[in-house]
Amino acid sequence: MASFMAALMALAAGQAGAQSFCASDGQPRPAQLLERFINANCDSCWADPATPKAGAGQLALDWVLPGDKGDEAPLSAVAAREALDRLAALRQSPPAQSLASTLPVQGLKGATLRVAHGLPLSGYLGASIELKPIPAAAKGRQWTAWLALVETLPAGTEGSPVERNLVRNVLQAPWDGRKPPAKGAPSRFFDARSMSVAPGANPERMRVVGWVEDDKGRVLAAAESRCAP
């Protein structure tokens, strides 16, 4: 555990070697967030040819909702209860089959959102999300940071017509702009956690997607990590 936390601290400080972590550095900034939801009861939804495909400037996320059949649901092995929390945040009801939601990314002038993760260790990944400097728009408001650990699956996986970023774990953190930074502390919002890799997931396909929302549910910034070849 001590070695894991040391690696996590190095990640948070941005001091890890080039091959020991993956980050959003240098990646294009998404213009839209496309979220695709599937009810675990729907055995044909994963391979549905009508599944919306991510277009230019879109960042896609795939959520599988727990079905009322429990472990007997066809897609129960990849269902995540956090998907219900995300639907609630979007003020949407769980679909009987599937649902797609698209939100524009507003953008934050003068501030950069960065996400990063380390290498798998004992079934966990150290992951972080950071916004700096704290923009003036955040002052006096409480924002929410979302950090999703996703497994990127190429098109054709189990018959899927599109590449999928299957959500495997989620961190949701409040960022309170009503409190000024501590004296001498950098002007930033930051969270770093160890995130468990779901059973059955391929650690080599894991990466992180992060975004920030204001108190009205608007997506202000988004970023995704990419690992160098």
N, C-alpha and C positions, 0 to 999 in steps of 0.2 A: 504493500500500500504506500509506503514511503517513496518508493521509486516512481510510482504512478503519480503521486501528488507533485513530485519534483518535475516530472515531465509536463504536467498540467500548468505549473507555474511558469515554466519556460515558454510554453505556448502563449500564456496570457501576456507575457512580457515581450513576445515577438522575437525571442532570442534562439528559438530552436533552429536546427540545421535545415537546409532547403529540402531534404528528403524525409524529414521527420514529422512534417505537418503539411496540411493542405489548407489553402485560404482563398478568399475571394479577391485577393490582390490582382489587379490587372484585368478582371473580368468585366464584360459589359454590364451596365446597370439595367435591370429589367424595367420595362415600361408598364407592364401589366402582370398581375398575379392570377393565374388560372388554376382553380382548385376543382378537382374531379372527385366526387363522392360516390361510392358504391356500397349498397347494402350487402352484407355478407350472405344474406339469404339468396341473392340473385346469382345463380350459377352461370348465366350467360352474359352478364354485364361486363366482365373483364375482357371478353373477346368481341364485344359489340362493335361492328364496323362503323357505327355512327358516333363513336367516342370522339369528342372534340380534340383536335390536334393542336399542340402549342405552335403558334405562329411566330413571326419575327418579333422580337422584343418581349415575348411572353415567357414567364417562368411558371412551369406546371408543377403541381403537387397532387398526389393521389392518396386519398383517404379511404380506408375500408371500415365501414361502421359495423359494430356488433349487431347481429340479427337476433330476432326473437326465438330462433331455433337453437341459440347457444352454440355449443361445440358441434352440433349437428349441421350447422349452416355450412354450405359448400366452401365459403371463403373465410371461415372462422380462424384459420391458422394465421392469417395476416391482418385480422381485425384489430383495431386499436380504440380503446375507450376515449382517448383524447380526441378522436374524430367527432364525438358527440359534443365535446367542449367547443370545438372549432365551429360546428354548425350553430351552436347556441350563440357564439360571438357574432356570427353572420346573420342571426335572427332568422334561421331557416329550420324547418322541421325535417326530421330524418326521412329520406325518400324510401319508397317501397322497393325501388330498383336503383336508379342512379340520378345524380344531380350535378350540374356544373355551375360554377360561380366565377365571374371575372371581375376583378377590381383594378382600377388604374393605380399606378404608383405615382403619388403626387410629386415626390422629389424634395430634397432639403438643400437649399443653396448654402454652400460654405461648410457643410458637414458631410462626413463619410461614414457609411455603415460597413463594418467589416465582420465577417464570420470566418471561423477557422476550426480545425480539428486535428488531433494528433493521430498516431497510429493505434490500432487495436491492441489492448493489453488486458488479459484475463477477462475477456468478455465486455470490456468497456472502452469508450473513446472519451478523451478529454476534449471538450468543445467550448467555444466562446463566441460571444456576440458583443460588439462594441460600436458605439456611435460617438464620434468626436469631431470637433468640439461640440459641447451641448449648444444646440441652436437657440436663438432668442425665442423662437416660436414655442419652445418647451417650457419656458419660464411660467410658473403659476399653474401648470397643467400636469396631469398624470398620464403618461403614455404606457403602452404595453409592448414588450419585446417578445417575439415568438422565435424560437429556434427549433427547427425540425431536423431530426436525424433521419435521412432518407436512404433507401436502397435504390440505386438507379438501375433499372431493368431495360434492356434493349427491346425494341419492337420485335414481336414474334414470341416473346417469353410467355409460355402458357397460352399462346394464341392471341396475345394483345396486339391490336392494330397500331399502337403508338408506343413510343418510349415512355416509361413511367418512372416517376420519382415517388416510390412507395414510402409513406411515412411510417417509421418504425418506433420512434420515440419523440417526445416533445417537451420542451422547456418553455414555460410561460412566466415572464417576470415583469413586475411593475417598475417603471422608471419614473420617479417622482421629481418633476421639475419645480415643485413648490419648495424644495429644500436646496439651498445653495451647497456647492461642493465644500468639503472640509477644507480648512485653511491649509494651503500648500498642496492640495490634491489636484491632479490634472482635471481639466474641464472635459468630462466624458461620462457617458453612461456605459456600464460594463457588467457583464455576467459571465462566469466560467463555471462549468459543472462537468462531472463525469456522467456520461449517458450510456446506459446499458444497450448492448446489441441484442436485438430480439432473437430468440431461438429460431434456427433455420435460416437466418439472414446471412448473406455472404459478406464478411467484413471488408473484402477488397472492393466491394461496390458501394460502400457507405460514404456519404458526404453530408454536408449540412446546408440547409437553406434557412435564411433568417429574414425577418421583416419587422417593421415598427409601425404600430397603429396609434392614432390619437384617441381621445375619449369619445369621438364620434364614429369610430370604426374605420376611419380612412387610413389607407396604407400610405405611409409617408416615405418609406425607403425600404428597399429589398436587396438582398445579395445572396449569392450561392458560391460555395467553395468548389474549386476544381483542383485535382491532383495533377502534377506534372507527369508526363509519360515516363 
